Amino acid sequence: MRSLSGARVWLTGASSGIGEALVPALLRRGARVAVSARRAERLEALARTWRANGGDVLVVPLDATDRPAVLAAARRIEEAWGGIDVAIFNAGTHTPSTADGFDSAQFVDTMTLNYFGVIYGIEAVLPAMLARGSGHIVGVASLAGYRALPRAPAYGASKAALILALDSIRFDLEPRGITVTTVNPGFVKTPLTDKNTFKMPFLMDVGDAAAIMVRDIERQKRESHFPVPFSWMLKLLRILPFPLYRWLILRGTRGQQQARRPITGNR
């Protein structure tokens, strides 16, 4: 277990949801936190509150899909603090999709933020971590990346790609002293999940989710997955033959499927 006391942490997607909840959780552990998101005014307002409570917070606004901006942000933090010990790449988005409204741009936009936004961040912090032989990279994926689910082809694909990428680079980075943690949350109550119109099983409070993440980061776990009953159920479903898996998913989402069917007939 590695204490976060005094750790220099960079967090993206810090202006709302899980990211916003992570900051006070990290500060309570004694970490210094550089916060990034697109909404600079929102970040500054949050930072004033965090600083008023004694937190050491550096505001570094950026668009995680802008590779040069991500690289420049990392350099700014390294210059200010002398390095980055833990990088938590949390920025992400989700828009439910249907066959009737299929739009390839949604796939491109979702992949650019959810996947490449993390890849750009890794590229930005990795050289310095490799040079000193230590560091911790944390990528926030999702349980939705385990296997295909209805209404989430773009989101699920982006998170599946991220899970695979993080698992792959771990083989090369662990021997060099760098920890890689994949975070796979289930449903967490945030502005993103507030858009969902279906019942979300095991919906978690965002503060509880942040506490689990910080605990697992300190423990240097390779994967942080929660809520545990839901995540282990999905892990089991992941190894089932696809025909059985498909039958179970369709059965479990039957109400949602029927609700989306167009109403036909005389009026």
Secondary structure by P-SEA (a helix, b strand, c coil): cccccccbbbbccccccaaaaaaaaaaaabbbbbcccccaaaaaaaaaaaaaaccbbbbbbbccccaaaaaaaaaaaaaacccccbbbbcccbbbbbccccccaaaaaaaaacccaaaaaaaaaccaaaaaaccbbbbbbbcccccccccccaaaaaaaaaaaaaaaaaccccccccbbbbbbbbccccccccccccccccccccaaaaaaaaaaaaaacccccccaaaaaaaaaaaaaccaaaaaaaaaaaaaaaaaaaccccccc
